Amino acid sequence: MATTIRGKWSGEGNRIRYYDSANNNETVKVIADVFFSDDFLGKAFDVTNWWTALDVSAAGLTTPVLVADGASGLLSLPLDATSEVQLSGVTWGDHRPLILNQGLVFEARLALSVLPTGAVVFCAGLCGDHNAAVNTVAESIWFRADGSGAITVETDDTVNETSVIATGVTLTAGLFAVLKIDCSDITSVKFYINGSQVAAGTTFNMSQVAALKLQPVVRIGKEAAATTVGTVQLDYIRAWQNRA
């Protein structure tokens, strides 16, 4: 069988990028000064070295947990039908070493294994300091889904805000997708789903603070008591940038 791993010179910061052409253009490796990758392969979710778990629920119902024997490593971010405020997710606990204007790129492979319903909101991407109330996060660059599998994108640098722009892509429950954010031009951030640019007709300007410090975030939550549900299965998070 012919290999599906290919390499090319990428416009994302002028780097050599290796990708899997048979699996939604998933990034395998990038020749970059700084490269982070977590495939969630451990036998327990490690919140000591990298991650801060987001768990807002009465009884630990939304604690991120590794899927037993999950193929290639899977982290589940669950909500359930308990009528309460809930949030499940991961961040770096407001440790923000990723720098916007250093050719920063974020990529994640994930599935909405249970599609969001009602007022449940899913987000995946980059942010400044985290806040449980999704619309009050001051700085954000992320993919989003509100109450369904329909994916939108948005950016906010506290001055330039571009909110809930449709991508034309709707995720099917359980079907994995590769989501990528390219910040190599901070005046025109670009979003990709499975290797294809989305929302290309909109300019996403994040130039208010060129050296803005950011962290990765994947989260799903409901901010008012409701029986609505949703679950994310997260396969990997990768990010890379220049050293300076």
C-alpha positions as YAML, in Angstrom:
chain: A
units: angstrom
residues:
- id: 1
  name: MET
  ca: [0.00, 0.00, 0.00]
- id: 2
  name: ALA
  ca: [1.39, 3.40, -0.99]
- id: 3
  name: THR
  ca: [2.21, 5.75, 1.86]
- id: 4
  name: THR
  ca: [-0.22, 8.58, 2.52]
- id: 5
  name: ILE
  ca: [2.30, 10.68, 4.48]
- id: 6
  name: ARG
  ca: [3.45, 13.57, 2.35]
- id: 7
  name: GLY
  ca: [5.57, 16.64, 2.91]
- id: 8
  name: LYS
  ca: [5.46, 20.11, 1.44]
- id: 9
  name: TRP
  ca: [6.69, 23.62, 2.00]
- id: 10
  name: SER
  ca: [3.84, 25.29, 3.87]
- id: 11
  name: GLY
  ca: [2.66, 28.88, 3.60]
- id: 12
  name: GLU
  ca: [1.92, 28.72, 7.31]
- id: 13
  name: GLY
  ca: [5.09, 30.44, 8.47]
- id: 14
  name: ASN
  ca: [7.27, 29.07, 5.63]
- id: 15
  name: ARG
  ca: [7.83, 25.65, 7.19]
- id: 16
  name: ILE
  ca: [8.10, 22.08, 5.97]
- id: 17
  name: ARG
  ca: [4.91, 20.28, 7.01]
- id: 18
  name: TYR
  ca: [4.28, 16.53, 6.85]
- id: 19
  name: TYR
  ca: [0.62, 15.50, 6.63]
- id: 20
  name: ASP
  ca: [-1.57, 12.46, 6.04]
- id: 21
  name: SER
  ca: [-3.35, 12.94, 2.73]
- id: 22
  name: ALA
  ca: [-5.72, 10.03, 3.44]
- id: 23
  name: ASN
  ca: [-6.86, 11.29, 6.84]
- id: 24
  name: ASN
  ca: [-8.23, 14.79, 6.38]
- id: 25
  name: ASN
  ca: [-4.77, 16.32, 5.91]
- id: 26
  name: GLU
  ca: [-3.90, 15.67, 9.54]
- id: 27
  name: THR
  ca: [-0.55, 17.22, 10.44]
- id: 28
  name: VAL
  ca: [1.96, 14.51, 11.33]
- id: 29
  name: LYS
  ca: [4.99, 16.71, 11.94]
- id: 30
  name: VAL
  ca: [6.11, 20.26, 11.26]
- id: 31
  name: ILE
  ca: [9.69, 21.49, 11.15]
- id: 32
  name: ALA
  ca: [9.18, 24.30, 13.63]
- id: 33
  name: ASP
  ca: [11.19, 25.83, 16.47]
- id: 34
  name: VAL
  ca: [8.40, 25.06, 18.94]
- id: 35
  name: PHE
  ca: [6.11, 22.05, 18.45]
- id: 36
  name: PHE
  ca: [3.57, 20.66, 20.94]
- id: 37
  name: SER
  ca: [1.50, 17.51, 20.52]
- id: 38
  name: ASP
  ca: [-0.66, 15.47, 22.86]
- id: 39
  name: ASP
  ca: [-2.38, 12.31, 21.59]
- id: 40
  name: PHE
  ca: [-3.86, 11.43, 25.00]
- id: 41
  name: LEU
  ca: [-2.24, 8.00, 24.97]
- id: 42
  name: GLY
  ca: [-1.75, 7.55, 28.71]
- id: 43
  name: LYS
  ca: [-3.75, 5.24, 30.92]
- id: 44
  name: ALA
  ca: [-4.94, 8.19, 33.01]
- id: 45
  name: PHE
  ca: [-5.58, 11.79, 32.04]
- id: 46
  name: ASP
  ca: [-2.51, 13.80, 33.08]
- id: 47
  name: VAL
  ca: [-3.46, 17.12, 34.64]
- id: 48
  name: THR
  ca: [-0.06, 17.62, 36.27]
- id: 49
  name: ASN
  ca: [2.25, 18.47, 33.38]
- id: 50
  name: TRP
  ca: [0.01, 20.14, 30.82]
- id: 51
  name: TRP
  ca: [-3.68, 20.27, 31.33]
- id: 52
  name: THR
  ca: [-6.17, 21.91, 33.63]
- id: 53
  name: ALA
  ca: [-9.45, 20.05, 33.56]
- id: 54
  name: LEU
  ca: [-12.66, 22.07, 33.34]
- id: 55
  name: ASP
  ca: [-15.41, 20.40, 35.36]
- id: 56
  name: VAL
  ca: [-18.47, 22.39, 36.37]
- id: 57
  name: SER
  ca: [-21.12, 20.01, 37.70]
- id: 58
  name: ALA
  ca: [-22.62, 18.98, 40.99]
- id: 59
  name: ALA
  ca: [-20.98, 15.58, 41.23]
- id: 60
  name: GLY
  ca: [-18.05, 15.38, 38.85]
- id: 61
  name: LEU
  ca: [-20.32, 14.41, 35.98]
- id: 62
  name: THR
  ca: [-18.32, 16.40, 33.43]
- id: 63
  name: THR
  ca: [-14.76, 15.46, 34.38]
- id: 64
  name: PRO
  ca: [-12.59, 14.90, 31.28]
- id: 65
  name: VAL
  ca: [-11.67, 11.23, 31.13]
- id: 66
  name: LEU
  ca: [-9.67, 9.02, 28.81]
- id: 67
  name: VAL
  ca: [-11.79, 6.62, 26.75]
- id: 68
  name: ALA
  ca: [-10.87, 3.06, 27.74]
- id: 69
  name: ASP
  ca: [-8.87, 1.53, 24.87]
- id: 70
  name: GLY
  ca: [-9.71, 4.57, 22.74]
- id: 71
  name: ALA
  ca: [-8.11, 4.08, 19.34]
- id: 72
  name: SER
  ca: [-4.96, 6.26, 19.08]
- id: 73
  name: GLY
  ca: [-5.87, 7.88, 22.40]
- id: 74
  name: LEU
  ca: [-9.18, 9.64, 23.07]
- id: 75
  name: LEU
  ca: [-10.20, 12.11, 25.76]
- id: 76
  name: SER
  ca: [-13.91, 12.41, 26.45]
- id: 77
  name: LEU
  ca: [-15.42, 15.76, 27.45]
- id: 78
  name: PRO
  ca: [-18.95, 14.85, 28.55]
- id: 79
  name: LEU
  ca: [-22.15, 16.64, 29.50]
- id: 80
  name: ASP
  ca: [-25.19, 14.76, 30.71]
- id: 81
  name: ALA
  ca: [-28.93, 15.40, 31.00]
- id: 82
  name: THR
  ca: [-28.81, 16.59, 34.62]
- id: 83
  name: SER
  ca: [-30.63, 19.94, 34.78]
- id: 84
  name: GLU
  ca: [-27.75, 22.13, 36.00]
- id: 85
  name: VAL
  ca: [-25.00, 24.41, 34.75]
- id: 86
  name: GLN
  ca: [-22.25, 22.20, 33.30]
- id: 87
  name: LEU
  ca: [-18.87, 22.65, 31.64]
- id: 88
  name: SER
  ca: [-16.34, 20.06, 30.50]
- id: 89
  name: GLY
  ca: [-13.03, 20.86, 28.84]
- id: 90
  name: VAL
  ca: [-9.30, 21.37, 28.95]
- id: 91
  name: THR
  ca: [-7.00, 24.40, 28.98]
- id: 92
  name: TRP
  ca: [-3.49, 25.14, 30.19]
- id: 93
  name: GLY
  ca: [-4.89, 26.80, 33.32]
- id: 94
  name: ASP
  ca: [-4.23, 30.31, 31.96]
- id: 95
  name: HIS
  ca: [-0.55, 29.48, 31.39]
- id: 96
  name: ARG
  ca: [-0.15, 31.22, 28.02]
- id: 97
  name: PRO
  ca: [3.20, 30.45, 26.30]
- id: 98
  name: LEU
  ca: [1.85, 30.44, 22.73]
- id: 99
  name: ILE
  ca: [2.54, 33.76, 21.00]
- id: 100
  name: LEU
  ca: [0.17, 35.05, 18.33]
- id: 101
  name: ASN
  ca: [2.68, 36.78, 16.03]
- id: 102
  name: GLN
  ca: [5.28, 34.00, 16.05]
- id: 103
  name: GLY
  ca: [3.69, 32.05, 13.21]
- id: 104
  name: LEU
  ca: [1.32, 30.29, 15.59]
- id: 105
  name: VAL
  ca: [-0.79, 27.38, 14.28]
- id: 106
  name: PHE
  ca: [-3.30, 25.29, 16.26]
- id: 107
  name: GLU
  ca: [-4.73, 21.94, 15.16]
- id: 108
  name: ALA
  ca: [-7.06, 19.41, 16.78]
- id: 109
  name: ARG
  ca: [-8.75, 16.22, 15.67]
- id: 110
  name: LEU
  ca: [-12.04, 15.62, 17.42]
- id: 111
  name: ALA
  ca: [-15.60, 14.40, 17.11]
- id: 112
  name: LEU
  ca: [-18.86, 15.54, 18.58]
- id: 113
  name: SER
  ca: [-19.81, 12.04, 19.68]
- id: 114
  name: VAL
  ca: [-23.04, 13.47, 21.08]
- id: 115
  name: LEU
  ca: [-24.15, 16.56, 19.17]
- id: 116
  name: PRO
  ca: [-24.88, 19.70, 21.22]
- id: 117
  name: THR
  ca: [-28.54, 20.38, 21.85]
- id: 118
  name: GLY
  ca: [-30.40, 23.45, 23.08]
- id: 119
  name: ALA
  ca: [-28.08, 26.14, 24.39]
- id: 120
  name: VAL
  ca: [-25.03, 23.86, 24.66]
- id: 121
  name: VAL
  ca: [-21.92, 25.54, 23.17]
- id: 122
  name: PHE
  ca: [-18.76, 23.77, 21.97]
- id: 123
  name: CYS
  ca: [-15.49, 25.65, 21.28]
- id: 124
  name: ALA
  ca: [-12.01, 24.52, 20.19]
- id: 125
  name: GLY
  ca: [-9.01, 26.71, 19.48]
- id: 126
  name: LEU
  ca: [-6.99, 29.37, 21.29]
- id: 127
  name: CYS
  ca: [-7.84, 31.88, 23.99]
- id: 128
  name: GLY
  ca: [-6.42, 34.26, 26.56]
- id: 129
  name: ASP
  ca: [-7.55, 33.77, 30.14]
- id: 130
  name: HIS
  ca: [-10.41, 31.30, 30.31]
- id: 131
  name: ASN
  ca: [-13.88, 32.10, 31.63]
- id: 132
  name: ALA
  ca: [-16.73, 29.69, 32.22]
- id: 133
  name: ALA
  ca: [-19.06, 32.12, 30.43]
- id: 134
  name: VAL
  ca: [-18.02, 31.54, 26.83]
- id: 135
  name: ASN
  ca: [-18.99, 34.97, 25.48]
- id: 136
  name: THR
  ca: [-16.99, 36.82, 28.13]
- id: 137
  name: VAL
  ca: [-13.60, 35.29, 27.24]
- id: 138
  name: ALA
  ca: [-11.68, 38.45, 26.32]
- id: 139
  name: GLU
  ca: [-9.41, 37.05, 23.58]
- id: 140
  name: SER
  ca: [-10.38, 34.07, 21.46]
- id: 141
  name: ILE
  ca: [-9.70, 32.38, 18.13]
- id: 142
  name: TRP
  ca: [-11.82, 29.27, 17.81]
- id: 143
  name: PHE
  ca: [-14.27, 26.95, 16.13]
- id: 144
  name: ARG
  ca: [-17.71, 26.88, 17.70]
- id: 145
  name: ALA
  ca: [-21.01, 24.98, 17.58]
- id: 146
  name: ASP
  ca: [-24.22, 26.15, 19.24]
- id: 147
  name: GLY
  ca: [-26.91, 23.58, 19.88]
- id: 148
  name: SER
  ca: [-26.09, 21.44, 16.82]
- id: 149
  name: GLY
  ca: [-23.21, 20.15, 14.71]
- id: 150
  name: ALA
  ca: [-23.11, 23.29, 12.54]
- id: 151
  name: ILE
  ca: [-19.61, 24.75, 12.87]
- id: 152
  name: THR
  ca: [-18.97, 28.49, 13.02]
- id: 153
  name: VAL
  ca: [-15.72, 30.39, 13.62]
- id: 154
  name: GLU
  ca: [-14.94, 33.57, 15.50]
- id: 155
  name: THR
  ca: [-12.13, 35.80, 16.69]
- id: 156
  name: ASP
  ca: [-11.89, 38.55, 19.29]
- id: 157
  name: ASP
  ca: [-8.80, 40.59, 20.20]
- id: 158
  name: THR
  ca: [-10.82, 42.95, 22.48]
- id: 159
  name: VAL
  ca: [-11.12, 45.54, 19.67]
- id: 160
  name: ASN
  ca: [-11.66, 43.55, 16.48]
- id: 161
  name: GLU
  ca: [-14.44, 41.04, 17.04]
- id: 162
  name: THR
  ca: [-15.83, 38.76, 14.33]
- id: 163
  name: SER
  ca: [-18.49, 36.48, 15.77]
- id: 164
  name: VAL
  ca: [-20.20, 33.25, 14.79]
- id: 165
  name: ILE
  ca: [-19.34, 33.16, 11.07]
- id: 166
  name: ALA
  ca: [-20.84, 30.14, 9.31]
- id: 167
  name: THR
  ca: [-18.43, 27.66, 7.74]
- id: 168
  name: GLY
  ca: [-21.00, 25.65, 5.79]
- id: 169
  name: VAL
  ca: [-19.74, 22.53, 7.56]
- id: 170
  name: THR
  ca: [-21.97, 20.48, 9.85]
- id: 171
  name: LEU
  ca: [-20.36, 17.67, 11.78]
- id: 172
  name: THR
  ca: [-22.09, 14.30, 11.98]
- id: 173
  name: ALA
  ca: [-22.25, 12.70, 15.41]
- id: 174
  name: GLY
  ca: [-19.15, 10.55, 15.96]
- id: 175
  name: LEU
  ca: [-17.42, 11.58, 12.73]
- id: 176
  name: PHE
  ca: [-13.92, 12.93, 13.37]
- id: 177
  name: ALA
  ca: [-12.72, 16.18, 11.82]
- id: 178
  name: VAL
  ca: [-9.38, 17.99, 11.75]
- id: 179
  name: LEU
  ca: [-9.73, 21.64, 12.77]
- id: 180
  name: LYS
  ca: [-6.82, 24.01, 12.10]
- id: 181
  name: ILE
  ca: [-6.20, 27.69, 12.79]
- id: 182
  name: ASP
  ca: [-3.38, 29.50, 10.98]
- id: 183
  name: CYS
  ca: [-2.25, 32.74, 12.67]
- id: 184
  name: SER
  ca: [0.80, 33.34, 10.49]
- id: 185
  name: ASP
  ca: [-0.88, 36.57, 9.28]
- id: 186
  name: ILE
  ca: [-2.42, 38.13, 12.38]
- id: 187
  name: THR
  ca: [-4.45, 40.58, 10.28]
- id: 188
  name: SER
  ca: [-6.06, 37.66, 8.42]
- id: 189
  name: VAL
  ca: [-6.30, 34.52, 10.55]
- id: 190
  name: LYS
  ca: [-7.42, 31.48, 8.55]
- id: 191
  name: PHE
  ca: [-9.55, 28.49, 9.55]
- id: 192
  name: TYR
  ca: [-9.47, 25.02, 7.97]
- id: 193
  name: ILE
  ca: [-11.65, 21.93, 8.36]
- id: 194
  name: ASN
  ca: [-10.21, 18.69, 6.98]
- id: 195
  name: GLY
  ca: [-7.66, 20.65, 4.96]
- id: 196
  name: SER
  ca: [-10.12, 23.02, 3.28]
- id: 197
  name: GLN
  ca: [-10.29, 26.69, 4.21]
- id: 198
  name: VAL
  ca: [-13.65, 27.77, 5.63]
- id: 199
  name: ALA
  ca: [-15.23, 31.21, 6.03]
- id: 200
  name: ALA
  ca: [-12.72, 32.44, 3.45]
- id: 201
  name: GLY
  ca: [-14.90, 35.44, 2.57]
- id: 202
  name: THR
  ca: [-14.43, 36.97, 6.05]
- id: 203
  name: THR
  ca: [-11.30, 38.71, 7.32]
- id: 204
  name: PHE
  ca: [-10.40, 37.71, 10.87]
- id: 205
  name: ASN
  ca: [-8.20, 40.47, 12.29]
- id: 206
  name: MET
  ca: [-6.33, 39.70, 15.53]
- id: 207
  name: SER
  ca: [-3.77, 42.51, 15.34]
- id: 208
  name: GLN
  ca: [-4.69, 44.57, 18.40]
- id: 209
  name: VAL
  ca: [-1.93, 42.96, 20.50]
- id: 210
  name: ALA
  ca: [0.62, 41.49, 18.11]
- id: 211
  name: ALA
  ca: [2.44, 39.42, 20.73]
- id: 212
  name: LEU
  ca: [-0.75, 38.27, 22.46]
- id: 213
  name: LYS
  ca: [-0.11, 35.28, 24.71]
- id: 214
  name: LEU
  ca: [-2.53, 32.39, 24.25]
- id: 215
  name: GLN
  ca: [-3.36, 28.86, 25.39]
- id: 216
  name: PRO
  ca: [-5.22, 25.97, 23.76]
- id: 217
  name: VAL
  ca: [-8.81, 25.28, 24.76]
- id: 218
  name: VAL
  ca: [-11.43, 22.66, 23.96]
- id: 219
  name: ARG
  ca: [-14.69, 22.94, 25.88]
- id: 220
  name: ILE
  ca: [-18.39, 22.15, 25.84]
- id: 221
  name: GLY
  ca: [-20.93, 23.53, 28.27]
- id: 222
  name: LYS
  ca: [-24.37, 24.83, 29.19]
- id: 223
  name: GLU
  ca: [-24.50, 28.08, 31.16]
- id: 224
  name: ALA
  ca: [-28.03, 27.64, 32.53]
- id: 225
  name: ALA
  ca: [-29.75, 24.66, 34.12]
- id: 226
  name: ALA
  ca: [-31.14, 22.47, 31.36]
- id: 227
  name: THR
  ca: [-31.34, 18.81, 30.39]
- id: 228
  name: THR
  ca: [-29.54, 19.47, 27.10]
- id: 229
  name: VAL
  ca: [-26.46, 17.40, 26.28]
- id: 230
  name: GLY
  ca: [-23.30, 17.11, 24.19]
- id: 231
  name: THR
  ca: [-19.99, 15.24, 24.29]
- id: 232
  name: VAL
  ca: [-16.63, 15.82, 22.62]
- id: 233
  name: GLN
  ca: [-14.14, 13.05, 21.92]
- id: 234
  name: LEU
  ca: [-10.72, 14.65, 21.52]
- id: 235
  name: ASP
  ca: [-8.06, 12.69, 19.63]
- id: 236
  name: TYR
  ca: [-5.17, 15.16, 19.68]
- id: 237
  name: ILE
  ca: [-4.14, 18.77, 20.11]
- id: 238
  name: ARG
  ca: [-1.11, 20.16, 18.28]
- id: 239
  name: ALA
  ca: [0.37, 23.65, 18.17]
- id: 240
  name: TRP
  ca: [3.53, 25.10, 16.72]
- id: 241
  name: GLN
  ca: [5.24, 28.45, 16.32]
- id: 242
  name: ASN
  ca: [8.56, 30.19, 15.80]
- id: 243
  name: ARG
  ca: [10.92, 30.61, 18.75]
- id: 244
  name: ALA
  ca: [10.86, 34.40, 18.28]
...
